[in-house]
Amino acid sequence: MGLLRTILVCIISHIMATGGNKIVKILYLTARQPYPVTKGDQMTAYEQIKELSKRHEIYLISFYTEQYDVLYSEMIKYCKKIYLIKDTKIKQVISMLKTFINFNSIQANCYYRYGVHKKVREIFEEIKPDIVHVQSFRMANYFIDNDIRKKSIDLIDAYSLNMLNRAKKSKRILKPLWYSEYYLLRRFEENILNKYKYKFIVAGRDKEYLKDQSIVVNNIGTSLDSENKKEINKKGNINIVFQGNMSYYPNVQAVKFIAEELLPSIKIVYPNVKFSIVGSNPSKNILKYESENIEFTGYVESMKHYLNAADMGIYPIFSATGIQTKVLEAMASKVPCIVSKEIALGIPELVNKKNVLIANDLKEYISCFEFILNNNDAVDSIVEEGYNLIKEKYSWERHVSVLESIWIDEVVKE
């Protein structure tokens, strides 16, 4: 059945690429501005819109917080029309406080405004789109009504699972807050699943957790960089990369593990090791780890320089949901990767010592680190296998073709 679906997706994608199908009018909603890209959901929106715009008309509705001109000038390249809604921290806080009144999820309340809802419905009536596509549960309330049939939602991850993991690992004083949000979020996700017929998610693990067989698993995409990687020079710096948004709790915990446990253990033997922690919004809690062995870059326009300079990527994410795009990105750039078992669960094709190295604890991370340093031929094979996996199953073209196959086959046809 999986092979048949893959063949169908490829056929539909080819037909659309050659102009065999009608142009679809897509009303695309996202909570966070798709550009500049600093977070995974922004990357997904940006890449989806870019790819969809090659064949369809995109009408974008998005909140934005800054850089209006930069955002508009970039996205108008791909969108027929753009509707941007100014958002602020104050507005978000006021909206979140409504949780005490309506008992909805804090995160769902954060991006919902009654006035915006009216405006969104006016735009809908004006455009009369063939399909409404909502990115993430945060915007689900704007089209949760049953009166609109042709709508889909990209859940991306099971956010309540992420919240549950956070609650379990949080300090005792914060546990009631996170467990309450988990409960409210889980209830909200169940409502979404009932109100949206067409649903997408990036990882099979999250679909199993949500227990809804109608959800379509759509692996996230990434871009390929086939430059050959250099051999590690043990006499120079051993460059290790970790990238991601530094306000994301699992990333913060990963950096703490690197700085407090992994680095002190390996620099005893390899004092020339250097970690590049690449990503926006590093807080004071993790900036305190900056040293001659740890560099924090903050936001960067492109990961290309850091991935091409990296001898390996180390990703100790211990409470993962969905697919960790940072790992796909590194594999697509032929960087040897050491990942946690939690990351591997989200990317089922990952096999230890076939296309990545998988570690469960400090001892195994050190062992994998030394394996990469001392086994050039085996590592070259692992890297090549990883690159081929990304090329075959995790391209943006394939990712978007899954959306289109559902819309064309199920939604757009009368």
Secondary structure, DSSP 8 states (H G I E B T S, - for coil): -HHHHHHHHHHHHHHHHTT-S---EEEEEESS-SSS--SHHHHHHHHHHHHHTTTSEEEEEEEE-S-HHHHHHHHTTT-SEEEEEE--HHHHHHHHHTHHHH---HHHHHT--HHHHHHHHHHHHHH--SEEEEESGGGGGGG-STT--SEEEEEES-HHHHHHHHHHHS-GGGHHHHHHHHHHHHHHHHHHHHH-SEEEES-HHHHHHHT-TT-EE----B-----------TTS-EEEEEES-TTSHHHHHHHHHIIIIIHHHHTTT-TTEEEEEE-S---HHHHTT-SSSEEEEE--S-SHHHHHH-SEEEE--SS--S--HHHHHHHHTT--EEEEHHHHHHSTT--BTTTBEEE-SHHHHHHHHHHHHH-HHHHHHHHHHHHHHHHHH-BHHHHHHHHHHHIIIIII--
